[in-house]
Amino acid sequence: MLTRENILHALENALHPLPYVHALWQGGASAFDRVDQWSDLDVQVVAEDGRIAETVAIIEATLAALSPIDLRYELPQPTWHGHWQAFYRLQEASEFLLIDLLVMQHSNGNRFLQPEIHGEAVVHFDKSALLHLPPPLDIAAHVRAMQERIAALRVLFEMFQVLTLKELHRGNSIEALAFYQAWTVRPLVEVLRMQHDPARYNFHTRYIHYNLPPQVLARLEPLFFVASAPELEHKLAQASAWFRQASAQFDSEAARTLLEQASEQHYGV
């Protein structure tokens, strides 16, 4: 069975000789040193503008030489991040070893390299020193974005809690649960992340088990699991009270301090 090392070795051998391919690195679990048997493979490539299709063709030929490509999904253009992206499942690899491929134009500087957010990139090659000194997080802009977001969340939260309640009153428990997840639990998670993991405040539940304190997770997890309509009404009240408390306690200066500490950890300044 193919391993992540087999795939990475083949991609590096195929891409490194190409003069129009500048860099190859891993993000995701590798960037946080959390690779396990269930991890996928986040592959990121920088190629010359106008050579993206050519680069993708070589990557796909390399993958196909290793194993039949069982499934492939390419994101429609334009993508939200401005890069070319596709996902692959290889027949001869674990079903968990999905390949998340991001191919970036050289001119696009948005490379998801801020270590405070994305961890330390695992670099396979970097011919043009694009990754040598990853850009630090713009802490001032990040804090402003959080301040704007929490102001909006406070309004949206109070406005839309009635969506869950009215569907409970109507006996529409499926709709009520969906509104609860969207308009109660999700904003709560966002505010908790602002308090404890401000760099990734907008990641929703991604990496949440690694980024929030155990005592917060222990209180939060039961709010995600609802067995009945009466229980939903009870947990709606619990989550709502917690959101109001957490949003009132949010301190942008405390968040700034956490961000500065994360930056110092990576840059030593």
Helices and strands as residue ranges (DSSP letters): H 4-15, E 21-26, G 28-32, E 41-47, H 52-66, E 69-74, E 84-90, E 99-105, H 115-118, E 122-126, H 139-170, H 173-180, I 181-185, H 186-196, G 198-200, H 208-211, H 214-224, H 229-249, H 252-267
